[in-house]
């Protein structure tokens, strides 16, 4: 099968439009993952051993089950318990929840990497736990966490095609629809691969620059 340039230019606008949905899903899912991951990491550091154990078990369950299964569960099973979500909300929520479990481990290891002397100095200055984390510990931990956070940002981007299984109109769903309509999959699927590559490489480069900049600011 030869490459059809006329067909390529015909379908490109539709794929570029679907790219907006993919980018939006990535950003929204990543924001949820960053917030949820930090909450999970901090809950594991509370004085309540029971709460910490529950959070750790929940994280292990999320990390040990496929994202696709979680998407199906949230969209198809949750309504049986009274929680009905649109495909878009269900997909983004599941992405955020899934990757919050992974980011919580990134945060946890980064918080543990902060020198113990910093914690002791905060206690000596009678700083509250809130001020200790917000003003001293978390800024230092971010420099260590950024590489892992950047990797998961790219991972979320590459996992957005899974949202097509519940009807979210992102890149993969649009490409499959075009392919089935015209009985040509070479051009739409190849273009999807190129678009994902063009999105992933600059994202990874940007994260690397942010990491270097943050290290300079913190003097690390």
N, C-alpha and C positions, 0 to 999 in steps of 0.2 A: 504493500500500500504506500503510495507516494504522498508526500506532504502537500496539503491543499492550502495555498496561501490566501486565496479568496475566502475560504471557509474560516480560516484563522482570524482574519480581520473582521469577519461577520460576528464571530462569537466572543471576541475579546472584550467588547464593552460589557457584556453580561457577566463575564468572569471578573472584570475589574469592579463591577458593582457588588458582586458577591464578596470580593476581597474586603470591602468595608465591614461587612458582617463578621468576617473572620477576625479582623483586627479588633473590632469592638468586643467580640466574645473573648478574645485573648486578654485584652486590657481589663475587662470587668472580672473575668475569672481570676486573673493574677492579683488584682486588688483584694478580692475576697480571700484568696490564698495567703497573701501577706498578713492580713489582719487576723484571720483564723489561725495561721501558723504561730503567730506571736502569742495569741491568747492561749493556745494549747501548750506552748513552751513555758509560759509563765505559770499556768495552772499546775504543771508538773513540779514546779519549784515552791509550791505553797507548803505550809506546815501540815496540812491535812494529807496523811498518807493514803486515806481512802480515796479522796478526790484525785490525787496523783495517779493512783493505780487504775481508776476508772478511765482517766484520760489516756493513759498509756495503752490500755487494752483497746480503747476505741481507735487510737492511731494505728495499732497493729492490724486491726480488722480492716481498716480503710486501705492500708498499704498492702495487705495480703489478698485483696480481691480486685478483679479487673475493673478498670474504669468503665468499660462498656456495660458490665453487669450493674454497676452503680447507677449509670444513666437510666437503664431500663427500670431499675427498682424505684428511683425517685419519680419517674414519669408515669409508670404503669401500676406500681404497687402502692405508692403513697396515697393515691386517690381513695383506695379502699379504707384508709384511716382518716379520711376527711381532708387530706392535703392535696388540692388540685392546683397544678402549676402549668402555665403555658410551656410549649416546647422550649422557647427561648429562656425563660426563667429557670426551668428545670435543668437545662443543659449548662447554663452558666453557674448555677448553684452547685451542681455536681462537680464541675471542673474545679471550682473554688474549694469545695470540701475535700476533694481527692488530693489536691496539691497542698492544701494547708497541712495535711498529715506529713507530707515530705518536708515542707518548709519548717515545720515545728522542730524536726530533727536538726536542720541546718541552724536554726536559732539556738537550740539547746547546746549544741557543740560550740557555737560561737560565744555564748554566754559563759560556758565553762572555761573557755580559753582566756577570758579576761583575768589578768593576774590577781591573785588573792589579796595582794597588797592594796589594790584599788578598793575592794570591799571593806577591808579593815580600816582604810583611811576614811571611808564614808561613815562607818560606825563611830570612829573617833571624833568626827565632826558632827555627830548626832543628826545626820541626814535621815530623812524618812525613807522607807523602802521605795516610795514613788519617785522621790528626787534622785535616789541612788540609781535607779534604773534609767529614768528619762535623761538625766543630766550627765551621768558618768558612764554607766555600764553599757547601755544600748548603743550610743555613738561609737564606742570602741569595738563592740561586737559586730557592728555593721561592716566594718572593713574586712573582717574575717568571713562574714556571711555572704558578701556580695557575689563572689564567684558561684557559689551554689545557688543563690537566688537567680542569677542570670541564666544558669543552665535550665532551671525549672521554668523560667519565662519562655525560653525557646521550646521546651517540652510541651508547655500548654499550647503554644502556637501550633505545633505539629499534631497535637491531639484534637484540635477543633474539628477535623473531619468526622470524628466519632459522633458529633452532635447531629450529623445528617440522618442517623438511624431513627431519630424522633421527629424529623421534619424541619430542623433548623436550616434555613436557606443560606448555608455558607458555601465555600468554594467547591467542596467535593460533591455536595448534593446538586449544585448547579451544573458542574461538569458532567455528572452522570445523567442528568436530565437532558442536556444537550446531546450527549452521546446516544442515548436511547431514542431521541427524536429523529436524529439524522443518520443513525446507524454508523457513526464515525466516532471512535474513542481516542484515536491517536492524537489529534490536535488538542481537544479539551483537557485530557489527562496530562499531556506533556506541558501544556501551559500552566496547569495547576502546580506541577512540580517546579517549574521555573519561578512562578510567583512565590511559592513557599521558600525557595532558595533565596530570592531577592529580599524577602522579609527576614529570614533567619540570620543571614550573614551580617547585615548592618546592626541588628539587635545585639548579637554577640559582641561585635566591635564596640558598640555604645556602652555595654555593661563593663567591658574591660577598661574603657576610658574613665567611667565613673569610679571604678575600683581604684585606679591609680590616683585620681583626683582626691578621693576621700582619704587615701593613705597619706597624701601630701598635707592635706588640711590637718589631719590628726598627728602628723609627724611620725608616721610609722614606716 
